[in-house]
């Protein structure tokens, strides 16, 4: 879930933490250029709704309340998952899929997210 408004973050996550619930929150941070590239790879066109939200989201996520930022510009999906697991004290199970199976699964996921 993406929360970019610091006030909403405090209302939701802050309340959970006050109630004693452990919440690990991470911001997957990337440059504007990387975000645009990722949107294009999902089939979104220039000036799509997602692209129009980039500046607002980057500004909101720059607030100090979003302290745990993972800079993902040069990271693979696997590296991001491993980083989050490590920061959360979780041991991941090995991914025993073949390279071909991983590519097929990735393409299937991308197709599911296409907005036509």
C-alpha positions as CSV (number, residue, x, y, z in Angstrom):
1,X,0.0,0.0,0.0
2,X,1.3,3.4,-0.8
3,X,0.9,6.2,1.8
4,X,2.5,9.4,0.8
5,X,0.7,11.8,3.1
6,X,2.6,12.1,6.4
7,X,-0.7,12.9,8.3
8,X,-2.4,9.7,6.9
9,X,0.7,7.7,7.8
10,X,0.6,8.9,11.4
11,X,-3.2,8.3,11.6
12,X,-2.8,4.7,10.3
13,X,0.6,3.4,11.1
14,X,1.1,5.6,14.2
15,X,-2.2,4.3,15.7
16,X,-1.2,0.7,15.0
17,X,2.1,1.3,16.7
18,X,0.4,3.0,19.7
19,X,-1.8,-0.1,20.0
20,X,1.3,-2.3,20.2
21,X,1.3,-3.7,16.7
22,X,4.7,-4.0,15.1
23,X,4.6,-2.3,11.7
24,X,7.6,-2.5,9.4
25,X,7.3,0.3,6.9
26,X,9.6,0.8,4.0
27,X,9.7,3.4,1.2
28,X,10.8,1.9,-2.1
29,X,12.5,5.1,-3.4
30,X,13.5,5.7,-7.0
31,X,14.4,8.7,-9.1
32,X,11.7,10.3,-11.3
33,X,13.5,9.0,-14.4
34,X,13.4,5.4,-13.0
35,X,9.8,5.7,-12.1
36,X,8.9,6.9,-15.6
37,X,10.9,4.0,-17.1
38,X,9.1,1.5,-14.9
39,X,5.7,2.9,-15.8
40,X,6.6,2.6,-19.5
41,X,7.6,-1.1,-19.0
42,X,4.1,-1.6,-17.5
43,X,2.6,-0.3,-20.7
44,X,1.6,3.2,-19.4
45,X,1.9,6.0,-21.8
46,X,3.6,9.4,-21.3
47,X,1.6,11.7,-19.0
48,X,-0.5,8.8,-17.7
49,X,-2.2,9.1,-14.3
50,X,0.7,7.3,-12.6
51,X,3.2,9.6,-14.2
52,X,1.2,12.6,-13.1
53,X,1.4,11.4,-9.5
54,X,5.2,11.1,-9.4
55,X,6.1,14.6,-8.1
56,X,3.4,14.6,-5.5
57,X,4.5,11.2,-4.2
58,X,8.2,12.0,-4.2
59,X,7.4,15.2,-2.3
60,X,5.3,13.4,0.3
61,X,7.8,10.6,0.8
62,X,10.5,13.1,1.4
63,X,9.0,13.9,4.8
64,X,11.1,12.7,7.8
65,X,8.3,10.3,8.9
66,X,9.2,8.1,6.0
67,X,12.6,7.3,7.4
68,X,13.3,3.8,6.0
69,X,14.0,4.4,2.4
70,X,15.4,1.7,0.1
71,X,16.9,3.3,-3.0
72,X,15.8,0.9,-5.7
73,X,17.1,2.6,-8.9
74,X,19.9,0.0,-9.4
75,X,18.3,-2.9,-7.6
76,X,16.5,-6.0,-9.0
77,X,13.2,-7.1,-7.5
78,X,15.1,-10.0,-5.8
79,X,17.5,-7.5,-4.2
80,X,14.7,-5.4,-2.9
81,X,13.0,-8.4,-1.4
82,X,16.2,-9.6,0.2
83,X,16.9,-6.1,1.6
84,X,13.4,-5.9,3.2
85,X,13.8,-9.4,4.6
86,X,17.1,-8.5,6.1
87,X,15.9,-5.3,7.6
88,X,12.9,-7.1,9.0
89,X,14.9,-10.0,10.4
90,X,13.2,-12.5,8.1
91,X,15.0,-15.4,6.4
92,X,13.7,-16.0,2.9
93,X,13.3,-19.4,1.4
94,X,15.4,-20.1,-1.7
95,X,13.8,-19.4,-5.1
96,X,14.2,-22.7,-6.9
97,X,12.5,-21.6,-10.1
98,X,14.6,-21.8,-13.3
99,X,15.6,-18.6,-15.1
100,X,13.0,-19.4,-17.7
101,X,10.2,-19.9,-15.1
102,X,11.1,-16.6,-13.5
103,X,10.9,-14.8,-16.8
104,X,7.5,-16.4,-17.6
105,X,6.2,-15.5,-14.1
106,X,7.4,-11.9,-14.5
107,X,5.8,-11.5,-17.9
108,X,2.5,-12.9,-16.5
109,X,2.6,-10.4,-13.7
110,X,3.3,-7.5,-16.2
111,X,0.4,-8.6,-18.4
112,X,-2.0,-8.7,-15.4
113,X,-1.1,-5.0,-14.6
114,X,-1.5,-3.7,-18.1
115,X,-4.2,-0.9,-18.3
116,X,-5.9,-1.0,-21.6
